[in-house]
Structure formats: C-alpha cells, structure tokens
Amino acid sequence: MPEQLSIFGTAADQNTFQSELWGKLDFFPTNSDKWTDNCRHCLLWTREHGQTDECIRAPCNPDERDDHRRGYYSIHQMPHDTTK
C-alpha cells in the first residue's frame, strides 16, 4: 500500500510550515538563540501545552535546517477577510 502524504508539515525549502490549526506559517529567521526571541513568537509553541507535536516537527534550529538558520514560524501578514 502506498504511503499517504500529509498535507501538514514543512515545505521542501523549509520556509513555510502548513499547520493543522493555523494554516500556512512563514519562517522568520533571527540572530538570537534566546527563547524570548524565537519560541515565544512561534505559533507552534503554546503557553498551555509548551511544545506541540507540530512544534517538535518544525525545523527552526540551525542543526535541523538546510540553510543553518535559527528562527520561528508565525504569521506576520494576517489574511484579509474576504467574507464581507
């Protein structure tokens, strides 16, 4: 039986992450290794649960990324409401 591909997770270029809860998140690199400059801004980390399953899968540390950058996944440009 062929393996089913998930629509959630990291894009091949590691610059976006498709979250089940948040939708498409963009990677924002930082020059800091401090939690307050990275994880605190990431939508995949929550105050209630800490590291979520998606947080664990997202490549945000230099040793996990092809480009060796550090950063977080978030949405800085909120989508426009097209329902009005």
N, CA, C and O atoms as a CHARMM CRD file, in Angstrom:
* protein
*
  336
    1    1 MET  N      0.84900  -1.18200   0.00000 PROA 1      0.00000
    2    1 MET  CA     0.00000   0.00000   0.00000 PROA 1      0.00000
    3    1 MET  C      0.89000   1.24000   0.00000 PROA 1      0.00000
    4    1 MET  O      1.80800   1.32800   0.81600 PROA 1      0.00000
    5    2 PRO  N      0.64700   2.19400  -0.88700 PROA 2      0.00000
    6    2 PRO  CA     1.46500   3.40800  -0.93200 PROA 2      0.00000
    7    2 PRO  C      1.31300   4.22700   0.34000 PROA 2      0.00000
    8    2 PRO  O      0.25400   4.25000   0.96700 PROA 2      0.00000
    9    3 GLU  N      2.41000   4.90200   0.70700 PROA 3      0.00000
   10    3 GLU  CA     2.38400   5.76100   1.88100 PROA 3      0.00000
   11    3 GLU  C      1.56300   7.00800   1.59100 PROA 3      0.00000
   12    3 GLU  O      1.73100   7.62900   0.54100 PROA 3      0.00000
   13    4 GLN  N      0.67300   7.38200   2.51300 PROA 4      0.00000
   14    4 GLN  CA    -0.15200   8.57100   2.33400 PROA 4      0.00000
   15    4 GLN  C      0.65400   9.79900   2.73800 PROA 4      0.00000
   16    4 GLN  O      1.23600   9.83500   3.82200 PROA 4      0.00000
   17    5 LEU  N      0.68900  10.78600   1.88500 PROA 5      0.00000
   18    5 LEU  CA     1.39700  12.01800   2.18700 PROA 5      0.00000
   19    5 LEU  C      0.51800  12.93900   3.00500 PROA 5      0.00000
   20    5 LEU  O     -0.68200  13.05600   2.75600 PROA 5      0.00000
   21    6 SER  N      1.11800  13.58800   3.97800 PROA 6      0.00000
   22    6 SER  CA     0.38800  14.53200   4.80400 PROA 6      0.00000
   23    6 SER  C      0.41900  15.90600   4.15800 PROA 6      0.00000
   24    6 SER  O      1.42400  16.30000   3.56600 PROA 6      0.00000
   25    7 ILE  N     -0.68300  16.63100   4.27400 PROA 7      0.00000
   26    7 ILE  CA    -0.69900  17.99900   3.75400 PROA 7      0.00000
   27    7 ILE  C     -0.13900  18.96400   4.79500 PROA 7      0.00000
   28    7 ILE  O      0.02000  20.15300   4.51500 PROA 7      0.00000
   29    8 PHE  N      0.15900  18.46600   5.98600 PROA 8      0.00000
   30    8 PHE  CA     0.67900  19.29900   7.06100 PROA 8      0.00000
   31    8 PHE  C      2.17200  19.05300   7.23100 PROA 8      0.00000
   32    8 PHE  O      2.65700  17.94500   6.99700 PROA 8      0.00000
   33    9 GLY  N      2.89100  20.08300   7.63500 PROA 9      0.00000
   34    9 GLY  CA     4.32200  19.95700   7.85300 PROA 9      0.00000
   35    9 GLY  C      5.09600  21.00900   7.08700 PROA 9      0.00000
   36    9 GLY  O      4.53900  21.99700   6.60800 PROA 9      0.00000
   37   10 THR  N      6.38800  20.77400   6.98400 PROA 10     0.00000
   38   10 THR  CA     7.30600  21.73400   6.40500 PROA 10     0.00000
   39   10 THR  C      7.39600  21.59100   4.89600 PROA 10     0.00000
   40   10 THR  O      7.40100  20.47800   4.37100 PROA 10     0.00000
   41   11 ALA  N      7.46700  22.71800   4.20000 PROA 11     0.00000
   42   11 ALA  CA     7.69700  22.71800   2.75600 PROA 11     0.00000
   43   11 ALA  C      9.13200  22.28500   2.48800 PROA 11     0.00000
   44   11 ALA  O      9.98000  22.33900   3.37900 PROA 11     0.00000
   45   12 ALA  N      9.40000  21.86000   1.27200 PROA 12     0.00000
   46   12 ALA  CA    10.72800  21.37100   0.90100 PROA 12     0.00000
   47   12 ALA  C     11.81900  22.41600   1.16300 PROA 12     0.00000
   48   12 ALA  O     12.93600  22.05600   1.53600 PROA 12     0.00000
   49   13 ASP  N     11.51000  23.70300   0.97200 PROA 13     0.00000
   50   13 ASP  CA    12.52500  24.74200   1.19300 PROA 13     0.00000
   51   13 ASP  C     12.61800  25.17200   2.65700 PROA 13     0.00000
   52   13 ASP  O     13.44900  26.01600   2.99500 PROA 13     0.00000
   53   14 GLN  N     11.78800  24.61300   3.52100 PROA 14     0.00000
   54   14 GLN  CA    11.75800  24.86700   4.96700 PROA 14     0.00000
   55   14 GLN  C     11.38900  26.30700   5.32900 PROA 14     0.00000
   56   14 GLN  O     11.57600  26.71700   6.47500 PROA 14     0.00000
   57   15 ASN  N     10.87300  27.07300   4.38300 PROA 15     0.00000
   58   15 ASN  CA    10.49700  28.46000   4.66600 PROA 15     0.00000
   59   15 ASN  C      9.03400  28.61000   5.04400 PROA 15     0.00000
   60   15 ASN  O      8.62200  29.68700   5.47500 PROA 15     0.00000
   61   16 THR  N      8.24600  27.56500   4.89400 PROA 16     0.00000
   62   16 THR  CA     6.85300  27.58300   5.33800 PROA 16     0.00000
   63   16 THR  C      6.53400  26.27300   6.04200 PROA 16     0.00000
   64   16 THR  O      7.17100  25.24500   5.81300 PROA 16     0.00000
   65   17 PHE  N      5.54500  26.34100   6.89200 PROA 17     0.00000
   66   17 PHE  CA     5.05500  25.16900   7.60900 PROA 17     0.00000
   67   17 PHE  C      3.54200  25.20000   7.52400 PROA 17     0.00000
   68   17 PHE  O      2.92500  26.20000   7.88900 PROA 17     0.00000
   69   18 GLN  N      2.93800  24.12900   7.05100 PROA 18     0.00000
   70   18 GLN  CA     1.48400  24.03400   6.95700 PROA 18     0.00000
   71   18 GLN  C      0.96200  23.43400   8.25700 PROA 18     0.00000
   72   18 GLN  O      1.09500  22.23200   8.48900 PROA 18     0.00000
   73   19 SER  N      0.37100  24.26700   9.10000 PROA 19     0.00000
   74   19 SER  CA    -0.13000  23.84800  10.40400 PROA 19     0.00000
   75   19 SER  C     -1.59100  23.43100  10.29600 PROA 19     0.00000
   76   19 SER  O     -2.37500  24.05300   9.58000 PROA 19     0.00000
   77   20 GLU  N     -1.93900  22.39000  11.00300 PROA 20     0.00000
   78   20 GLU  CA    -3.33000  21.94000  11.01600 PROA 20     0.00000
   79   20 GLU  C     -4.22800  22.98900  11.66800 PROA 20     0.00000
   80   20 GLU  O     -5.37200  23.16500  11.25100 PROA 20     0.00000
   81   21 LEU  N     -3.73000  23.68000  12.67600 PROA 21     0.00000
   82   21 LEU  CA    -4.51200  24.68500  13.39400 PROA 21     0.00000
   83   21 LEU  C     -4.44200  26.06300  12.75000 PROA 21     0.00000
   84   21 LEU  O     -5.46700  26.73400  12.62800 PROA 21     0.00000
   85   22 TRP  N     -3.24100  26.50400  12.32900 PROA 22     0.00000
   86   22 TRP  CA    -3.02800  27.87100  11.89200 PROA 22     0.00000
   87   22 TRP  C     -3.00100  28.06800  10.38500 PROA 22     0.00000
   88   22 TRP  O     -3.12100  29.20100   9.91800 PROA 22     0.00000
   89   23 GLY  N     -2.85000  27.01500   9.62300 PROA 23     0.00000
   90   23 GLY  CA    -2.68800  27.16200   8.18100 PROA 23     0.00000
   91   23 GLY  C     -1.22900  27.40500   7.83600 PROA 23     0.00000
   92   23 GLY  O     -0.33600  26.90500   8.51900 PROA 23     0.00000
   93   24 LYS  N     -0.98600  28.16300   6.78900 PROA 24     0.00000
   94   24 LYS  CA     0.38000  28.39300   6.31400 PROA 24     0.00000
   95   24 LYS  C      1.11200  29.38600   7.21200 PROA 24     0.00000
   96   24 LYS  O      0.66700  30.51700   7.40300 PROA 24     0.00000
   97   25 LEU  N      2.23300  28.94400   7.75300 PROA 25     0.00000
   98   25 LEU  CA     3.08900  29.79200   8.57100 PROA 25     0.00000
   99   25 LEU  C      4.39400  30.03200   7.83300 PROA 25     0.00000
  100   25 LEU  O      4.90200  29.13900   7.15500 PROA 25     0.00000
  101   26 ASP  N      4.93500  31.23000   7.96300 PROA 26     0.00000
  102   26 ASP  CA     6.20800  31.57400   7.34800 PROA 26     0.00000
  103   26 ASP  C      7.31900  31.47200   8.38300 PROA 26     0.00000
  104   26 ASP  O      7.09400  31.68800   9.57400 PROA 26     0.00000
  105   27 PHE  N      8.51900  31.14000   7.91700 PROA 27     0.00000
  106   27 PHE  CA     9.69400  31.08400   8.78400 PROA 27     0.00000
  107   27 PHE  C     10.31800  32.46600   8.86200 PROA 27     0.00000
  108   27 PHE  O     10.54900  33.10800   7.83700 PROA 27     0.00000
  109   28 PHE  N     10.58900  32.92300  10.07100 PROA 28     0.00000
  110   28 PHE  CA    11.22100  34.21400  10.30000 PROA 28     0.00000
  111   28 PHE  C     12.54000  33.97500  11.01400 PROA 28     0.00000
  112   28 PHE  O     12.55000  33.60800  12.18900 PROA 28     0.00000
  113   29 PRO  N     13.67100  34.18100  10.30800 PROA 29     0.00000
  114   29 PRO  CA    14.96700  33.93700  10.93300 PROA 29     0.00000
  115   29 PRO  C     15.31100  35.00200  11.96600 PROA 29     0.00000
  116   29 PRO  O     14.89300  36.15500  11.86000 PROA 29     0.00000
  117   30 THR  N     16.08200  34.58900  12.96400 PROA 30     0.00000
  118   30 THR  CA    16.58700  35.51800  13.97600 PROA 30     0.00000
  119   30 THR  C     18.09000  35.29500  14.12400 PROA 30     0.00000
  120   30 THR  O     18.63300  34.28800  13.67000 PROA 30     0.00000
  121   31 ASN  N     18.73500  36.24100  14.76000 PROA 31     0.00000
  122   31 ASN  CA    20.17200  36.11100  15.04300 PROA 31     0.00000
  123   31 ASN  C     20.42400  35.74600  16.49000 PROA 31     0.00000
  124   31 ASN  O     21.55200  35.84500  16.97200 PROA 31     0.00000
  125   32 SER  N     19.39200  35.33000  17.18000 PROA 32     0.00000
  126   32 SER  CA    19.48400  35.05700  18.61100 PROA 32     0.00000
  127   32 SER  C     19.17500  33.59000  18.89800 PROA 32     0.00000
  128   32 SER  O     18.41000  32.95300  18.17500 PROA 32     0.00000
  129   33 ASP  N     19.77600  33.06700  19.95400 PROA 33     0.00000
  130   33 ASP  CA    19.43100  31.71700  20.38400 PROA 33     0.00000
  131   33 ASP  C     18.58100  31.74300  21.66500 PROA 33     0.00000
  132   33 ASP  O     18.38900  30.71200  22.31000 PROA 33     0.00000
  133   34 LYS  N     18.08200  32.91900  22.02000 PROA 34     0.00000
  134   34 LYS  CA    17.25400  33.07300  23.22400 PROA 34     0.00000
  135   34 LYS  C     15.82500  32.62600  22.95300 PROA 34     0.00000
  136   34 LYS  O     15.27900  32.87200  21.87800 PROA 34     0.00000
  137   35 TRP  N     15.22400  31.96700  23.94200 PROA 35     0.00000
  138   35 TRP  CA    13.83800  31.51600  23.87000 PROA 35     0.00000
  139   35 TRP  C     12.91100  32.69700  23.60900 PROA 35     0.00000
  140   35 TRP  O     11.95400  32.57700  22.84300 PROA 35     0.00000
  141   36 THR  N     13.18700  33.82900  24.23600 PROA 36     0.00000
  142   36 THR  CA    12.31800  35.00600  24.10500 PROA 36     0.00000
  143   36 THR  C     12.33400  35.59500  22.70300 PROA 36     0.00000
  144   36 THR  O     11.40900  36.31400  22.32500 PROA 36     0.00000
  145   37 ASP  N     13.36300  35.30400  21.93600 PROA 37     0.00000
  146   37 ASP  CA    13.45500  35.82600  20.57100 PROA 37     0.00000
  147   37 ASP  C     12.97300  34.81700  19.52900 PROA 37     0.00000
  148   37 ASP  O     12.83500  35.16300  18.35600 PROA 37     0.00000
  149   38 ASN  N     12.72100  33.60000  19.93300 PROA 38     0.00000
  150   38 ASN  CA    12.34200  32.55100  18.99800 PROA 38     0.00000
  151   38 ASN  C     11.03700  31.87500  19.40500 PROA 38     0.00000
  152   38 ASN  O      9.97800  32.23800  18.89300 PROA 38     0.00000
  153   39 CYS  N     11.08600  30.92400  20.29100 PROA 39     0.00000
  154   39 CYS  CA     9.90800  30.11500  20.65900 PROA 39     0.00000
  155   39 CYS  C      8.72500  30.95300  21.12400 PROA 39     0.00000
  156   39 CYS  O      7.57700  30.63200  20.81900 PROA 39     0.00000
  157   40 ARG  N      8.99700  32.01200  21.85300 PROA 40     0.00000
  158   40 ARG  CA     7.91200  32.84400  22.37900 PROA 40     0.00000
  159   40 ARG  C      7.05400  33.43500  21.25200 PROA 40     0.00000
  160   40 ARG  O      5.86400  33.68000  21.44700 PROA 40     0.00000
  161   41 HSD  N      7.64800  33.66300  20.08400 PROA 41     0.00000
  162   41 HSD  CA     6.93400  34.24400  18.94700 PROA 41     0.00000
  163   41 HSD  C      6.29500  33.19200  18.04800 PROA 41     0.00000
  164   41 HSD  O      5.46200  33.52700  17.20500 PROA 41     0.00000
  165   42 CYS  N      6.66800  31.93700  18.21200 PROA 42     0.00000
  166   42 CYS  CA     6.22000  30.87500  17.30900 PROA 42     0.00000
  167   42 CYS  C      4.79100  30.44200  17.64300 PROA 42     0.00000
  168   42 CYS  O      4.46200  30.20500  18.80500 PROA 42     0.00000
  169   43 LEU  N      3.95300  30.34300  16.61900 PROA 43     0.00000
  170   43 LEU  CA     2.57300  29.90500  16.83600 PROA 43     0.00000
  171   43 LEU  C      2.47700  28.41100  17.13900 PROA 43     0.00000
  172   43 LEU  O      1.44000  27.94600  17.61200 PROA 43     0.00000
  173   44 LEU  N      3.53400  27.65900  16.87600 PROA 44     0.00000
  174   44 LEU  CA     3.50900  26.22200  17.12500 PROA 44     0.00000
  175   44 LEU  C      3.82200  25.87800  18.58100 PROA 44     0.00000
  176   44 LEU  O      3.63000  24.73500  18.99700 PROA 44     0.00000
  177   45 TRP  N      4.29200  26.83600  19.34900 PROA 45     0.00000
  178   45 TRP  CA     4.54000  26.66800  20.77400 PROA 45     0.00000
  179   45 TRP  C      3.42800  27.37600  21.51200 PROA 45     0.00000
  180   45 TRP  O      3.11400  28.52200  21.18900 PROA 45     0.00000
  181   46 THR  N      2.81900  26.72700  22.50000 PROA 46     0.00000
  182   46 THR  CA     1.71500  27.36100  23.23000 PROA 46     0.00000
  183   46 THR  C      2.02000  27.43900  24.71600 PROA 46     0.00000
  184   46 THR  O      2.72300  26.58500  25.25800 PROA 46     0.00000
  185   47 ARG  N      1.49600  28.45400  25.36800 PROA 47     0.00000
  186   47 ARG  CA     1.68100  28.59100  26.81700 PROA 47     0.00000
  187   47 ARG  C      1.04000  27.43100  27.56900 PROA 47     0.00000
  188   47 ARG  O      1.56700  26.97600  28.58500 PROA 47     0.00000
  189   48 GLU  N     -0.08900  26.95800  27.07200 PROA 48     0.00000
  190   48 GLU  CA    -0.80800  25.86900  27.74400 PROA 48     0.00000
  191   48 GLU  C     -0.09200  24.53200  27.63200 PROA 48     0.00000
  192   48 GLU  O     -0.01500  23.78200  28.60500 PROA 48     0.00000
  193   49 HSD  N      0.43600  24.22900  26.44000 PROA 49     0.00000
  194   49 HSD  CA     0.98500  22.89700  26.18400 PROA 49     0.00000
  195   49 HSD  C      2.47900  22.88100  25.91900 PROA 49     0.00000
  196   49 HSD  O      3.06300  21.80700  25.77900 PROA 49     0.00000
  197   50 GLY  N      3.11300  24.04300  25.84500 PROA 50     0.00000
  198   50 GLY  CA     4.53800  24.08200  25.51700 PROA 50     0.00000
  199   50 GLY  C      4.75200  23.60100  24.10000 PROA 50     0.00000
  200   50 GLY  O      4.12500  24.10700  23.17000 PROA 50     0.00000
  201   51 GLN  N      5.62700  22.63400  23.92600 PROA 51     0.00000
  202   51 GLN  CA     5.89800  22.09200  22.60200 PROA 51     0.00000
  203   51 GLN  C      4.73500  21.22700  22.14500 PROA 51     0.00000
  204   51 GLN  O      4.39100  20.24100  22.79600 PROA 51     0.00000
  205   52 THR  N      4.14000  21.59600  21.03800 PROA 52     0.00000
  206   52 THR  CA     3.09300  20.77800  20.43300 PROA 52     0.00000
  207   52 THR  C      3.75700  19.77900  19.49000 PROA 52     0.00000
  208   52 THR  O      4.95400  19.88800  19.22500 PROA 52     0.00000
  209   53 ASP  N      3.00300  18.81000  18.98200 PROA 53     0.00000
  210   53 ASP  CA     3.55100  17.86000  18.01400 PROA 53     0.00000
  211   53 ASP  C      4.09800  18.59300  16.79600 PROA 53     0.00000
  212   53 ASP  O      5.15200  18.23600  16.27000 PROA 53     0.00000
  213   54 GLU  N      3.37500  19.62600  16.35000 PROA 54     0.00000
  214   54 GLU  CA     3.84800  20.40200  15.20200 PROA 54     0.00000
  215   54 GLU  C      5.12700  21.15700  15.54500 PROA 54     0.00000
  216   54 GLU  O      6.02500  21.27400  14.71100 PROA 54     0.00000
  217   55 CYS  N      5.20900  21.65800  16.74700 PROA 55     0.00000
  218   55 CYS  CA     6.40400  22.36900  17.20100 PROA 55     0.00000
  219   55 CYS  C      7.61800  21.44300  17.12600 PROA 55     0.00000
  220   55 CYS  O      8.68600  21.85400  16.67100 PROA 55     0.00000
  221   56 ILE  N      7.46300  20.23400  17.55800 PROA 56     0.00000
  222   56 ILE  CA     8.56500  19.27200  17.55100 PROA 56     0.00000
  223   56 ILE  C      9.01100  18.95400  16.12600 PROA 56     0.00000
  224   56 ILE  O     10.19900  18.74600  15.88100 PROA 56     0.00000
  225   57 ARG  N      8.06500  18.91400  15.18200 PROA 57     0.00000
  226   57 ARG  CA     8.38000  18.57600  13.78400 PROA 57     0.00000
  227   57 ARG  C      8.94500  19.74900  12.98400 PROA 57     0.00000
  228   57 ARG  O      9.59300  19.53300  11.96000 PROA 57     0.00000
  229   58 ALA  N      8.71800  20.96900  13.42400 PROA 58     0.00000
  230   58 ALA  CA     9.12800  22.15100  12.65400 PROA 58     0.00000
  231   58 ALA  C     10.63300  22.39900  12.79100 PROA 58     0.00000
  232   58 ALA  O     11.15400  22.47800  13.90300 PROA 58     0.00000
  233   59 PRO  N     11.32200  22.52100  11.66000 PROA 59     0.00000
  234   59 PRO  CA    12.76200  22.77800  11.71400 PROA 59     0.00000
  235   59 PRO  C     13.06000  24.26100  11.94700 PROA 59     0.00000
  236   59 PRO  O     12.98800  25.07000  11.02200 PROA 59     0.00000
  237   60 CYS  N     13.39200  24.60400  13.18500 PROA 60     0.00000
  238   60 CYS  CA    13.64600  26.00900  13.49600 PROA 60     0.00000
  239   60 CYS  C     15.03500  26.23700  14.08000 PROA 60     0.00000
  240   60 CYS  O     15.42700  27.37900  14.31900 PROA 60     0.00000
  241   61 ASN  N     15.77700  25.16600  14.30900 PROA 61     0.00000
  242   61 ASN  CA    17.13900  25.27300  14.82800 PROA 61     0.00000
  243   61 ASN  C     18.14700  25.03600  13.71100 PROA 61     0.00000
  244   61 ASN  O     17.85900  24.30000  12.76700 PROA 61     0.00000
  245   62 PRO  N     19.31900  25.64300  13.80400 PROA 62     0.00000
  246   62 PRO  CA    20.32000  25.51600  12.73600 PROA 62     0.00000
  247   62 PRO  C     20.67100  24.07500  12.37400 PROA 62     0.00000
  248   62 PRO  O     20.88700  23.77600  11.20000 PROA 62     0.00000
  249   63 ASP  N     20.73200  23.18900  13.34800 PROA 63     0.00000
  250   63 ASP  CA    21.09900  21.80200  13.05200 PROA 63     0.00000
  251   63 ASP  C     19.97800  21.02600  12.36700 PROA 63     0.00000
  252   63 ASP  O     20.21400  19.91700  11.88600 PROA 63     0.00000
  253   64 GLU  N     18.76400  21.57900  12.30800 PROA 64     0.00000
  254   64 GLU  CA    17.62600  20.93900  11.65100 PROA 64     0.00000
  255   64 GLU  C     17.35700  21.49100  10.25200 PROA 64     0.00000
  256   64 GLU  O     16.56300  20.92900   9.49800 PROA 64     0.00000
  257   65 ARG  N     18.01800  22.58400   9.91500 PROA 65     0.00000
  258   65 ARG  CA    17.70600  23.28500   8.66900 PROA 65     0.00000
  259   65 ARG  C     18.84900  23.18700   7.66300 PROA 65     0.00000
  260   65 ARG  O     20.02400  23.17700   8.03100 PROA 65     0.00000
  261   66 ASP  N     18.47900  23.11400   6.38700 PROA 66     0.00000
  262   66 ASP  CA    19.47500  23.06600   5.31700 PROA 66     0.00000
  263   66 ASP  C     20.28100  24.36300   5.23000 PROA 66     0.00000
  264   66 ASP  O     21.45900  24.34200   4.87400 PROA 66     0.00000
  265   67 ASP  N     19.63700  25.50400   5.56000 PROA 67     0.00000
  266   67 ASP  CA    20.31900  26.79300   5.48900 PROA 67     0.00000
  267   67 ASP  C     20.99100  27.18600   6.80900 PROA 67     0.00000
  268   67 ASP  O     21.62200  28.24000   6.88800 PROA 67     0.00000
  269   68 HSD  N     20.86300  26.36200   7.82800 PROA 68     0.00000
  270   68 HSD  CA    21.50300  26.54100   9.14500 PROA 68     0.00000
  271   68 HSD  C     21.08700  27.83100   9.85300 PROA 68     0.00000
  272   68 HSD  O     21.85000  28.38200  10.64600 PROA 68     0.00000
  273   69 ARG  N     19.87500  28.31000   9.56300 PROA 69     0.00000
  274   69 ARG  CA    19.36500  29.49500  10.25100 PROA 69     0.00000
  275   69 ARG  C     18.53400  29.08100  11.46000 PROA 69     0.00000
  276   69 ARG  O     18.04000  27.95600  11.53000 PROA 69     0.00000
  277   70 ARG  N     18.38800  29.99000  12.39800 PROA 70     0.00000
  278   70 ARG  CA    17.54100  29.81000  13.58200 PROA 70     0.00000
  279   70 ARG  C     16.39400  30.80000  13.46500 PROA 70     0.00000
  280   70 ARG  O     16.57900  31.90500  12.95700 PROA 70     0.00000
  281   71 GLY  N     15.20200  30.41200  13.93400 PROA 71     0.00000
  282   71 GLY  CA    14.07500  31.32700  13.87600 PROA 71     0.00000
  283   71 GLY  C     12.80400  30.70100  14.40700 PROA 71     0.00000
  284   71 GLY  O     12.84400  29.80500  15.25100 PROA 71     0.00000
  285   72 TYR  N     11.67300  31.18000  13.90600 PROA 72     0.00000
  286   72 TYR  CA    10.36600  30.71300  14.37100 PROA 72     0.00000
  287   72 TYR  C      9.36700  30.78000  13.23300 PROA 72     0.00000
  288   72 TYR  O      9.60600  31.44700  12.22600 PROA 72     0.00000
  289   73 TYR  N      8.23700  30.08300  13.39600 PROA 73     0.00000
  290   73 TYR  CA     7.16100  30.06600  12.40200 PROA 73     0.00000
  291   73 TYR  C      5.98200  30.87100  12.92600 PROA 73     0.00000
  292   73 TYR  O      5.54400  30.68800  14.06200 PROA 73     0.00000
  293   74 SER  N      5.47700  31.76000  12.08800 PROA 74     0.00000
  294   74 SER  CA     4.36400  32.61200  12.50200 PROA 74     0.00000
  295   74 SER  C      3.68300  33.20500  11.27400 PROA 74     0.00000
  296   74 SER  O      4.03400  32.90300  10.13300 PROA 74     0.00000
  297   75 ILE  N      2.71100  34.04800  11.54000 PROA 75     0.00000
  298   75 ILE  CA     2.01000  34.80900  10.50800 PROA 75     0.00000
  299   75 ILE  C      2.20200  36.27800  10.86200 PROA 75     0.00000
  300   75 ILE  O      1.71800  36.73600  11.89600 PROA 75     0.00000
  301   76 HSD  N      2.89600  37.00600  10.02300 PROA 76     0.00000
  302   76 HSD  CA     3.07600  38.43800  10.27900 PROA 76     0.00000
  303   76 HSD  C      2.11300  39.27200   9.44700 PROA 76     0.00000
  304   76 HSD  O      1.76100  40.38400   9.83900 PROA 76     0.00000
  305   77 GLN  N      1.68600  38.75300   8.31000 PROA 77     0.00000
  306   77 GLN  CA     0.68600  39.42300   7.49200 PROA 77     0.00000
  307   77 GLN  C     -0.61000  38.62700   7.61800 PROA 77     0.00000
  308   77 GLN  O     -0.77000  37.59000   6.97500 PROA 77     0.00000
  309   78 MET  N     -1.51500  39.10200   8.42900 PROA 78     0.00000
  310   78 MET  CA    -2.77500  38.39400   8.60200 PROA 78     0.00000
  311   78 MET  C     -3.58600  38.45000   7.30700 PROA 78     0.00000
  312   78 MET  O     -3.60400  39.47900   6.63200 PROA 78     0.00000
  313   79 PRO  N     -4.25300  37.35300   6.96000 PROA 79     0.00000
  314   79 PRO  CA    -5.05600  37.33900   5.74000 PROA 79     0.00000
  315   79 PRO  C     -6.18800  38.34600   5.82200 PROA 79     0.00000
  316   79 PRO  O     -6.70600  38.62800   6.90200 PROA 79     0.00000
  317   80 HSD  N     -6.56700  38.88600   4.66600 PROA 80     0.00000
  318   80 HSD  CA    -7.70300  39.81100   4.59600 PROA 80     0.00000
  319   80 HSD  C     -8.99900  39.01000   4.69500 PROA 80     0.00000
  320   80 HSD  O     -9.09200  37.90000   4.17100 PROA 80     0.00000
  321   81 ASP  N     -9.98300  39.57100   5.36200 PROA 81     0.00000
  322   81 ASP  CA   -11.29300  38.93000   5.47900 PROA 81     0.00000
  323   81 ASP  C    -12.04400  39.14500   4.18600 PROA 81     0.00000
  324   81 ASP  O    -12.42500  40.27000   3.86500 PROA 81     0.00000
  325   82 THR  N    -12.25900  38.08100   3.44400 PROA 82     0.00000
  326   82 THR  CA   -12.94500  38.17700   2.14900 PROA 82     0.00000
  327   82 THR  C    -14.41700  37.79100   2.25300 PROA 82     0.00000
  328   82 THR  O    -15.10000  37.66300   1.23700 PROA 82     0.00000
  329   83 THR  N    -14.90800  37.60500   3.48100 PROA 83     0.00000
  330   83 THR  CA   -16.30700  37.20800   3.64200 PROA 83     0.00000
  331   83 THR  C    -17.25000  38.39700   3.68900 PROA 83     0.00000
  332   83 THR  O    -18.46600  38.20800   3.67800 PROA 83     0.00000
  333   84 LYS  N    -16.73600  39.60000   3.73900 PROA 84     0.00000
  334   84 LYS  CA   -17.60700  40.79500   3.83100 PROA 84     0.00000
  335   84 LYS  C    -17.86700  41.37400   2.47400 PROA 84     0.00000
  336   84 LYS  O    -18.57400  42.37500   2.35600 PROA 84     0.00000
